[in-house]
Amino acid sequence: MDETKSSSGKGMGASQGSQKLGGEQSQKSKKKKWTNKSGAPSDGREVLLKVGGLEYKAPGRRQRVVLGGIVLGGNLILVLAVILYFYNPSFKEFIIHVGK
C-alpha cells in the first residue's frame, strides 16, 4: 500500500525533469514561424497561402463587396442575354452572325 502512495505522486506536481522539458518547449515556441521580410507593418489579415516570397491573404470587406458585385452583375447580364436570345429574333440573328 505504501508503494501506491509513493508512485501516485510521481506524475503529479512539478519535478526537476518536467522543468527541463518545459524550458525546452518555451524556447521552441519563441521562434517566429512567419516573418515579415518587407518590414511593413502587418494589416492583421489571415495568411491563407504562402509560397516562397508570395503571400495570399484573406480579402478585406471592401474587396469582397466589389468582387461580389462584379459576379452578380455578370450573372444578371448573362441571364438577360439568354432571355433576349430566346424571345427576340433580331438578337438571335445577331448572335448567330457574330458566332460565324
C-alpha positions, 0 to 999 in steps of 0.5 A: 500500500505504501508503494501506491502512495509513493508512485501516485505522486510521481506524475503529479506536481512539478519535478526537476525533469518536467522543468527541463522539458518545459524550458525546452518547449518555451524556447521552441515556441519563441521562434517566429514561424512567419516573418515579415521580410518587407518590414511593413507593418502587418494589416492583421489579415489571415495568411491563407497561402504562402509560397516562397516570397508570395503571400495570399491573404484573406480579402478585406470587406471592401474587396469582397463587396466589389468582387461580389458585385462584379459576379452578380452583375455578370450573372444578371447580364448573362441571364438577360442575354439568354432571355433576349436570345430566346424571345427576340429574333433580331438578337438571335440573328445577331448572335448567330452572325457574330458566332460565324 
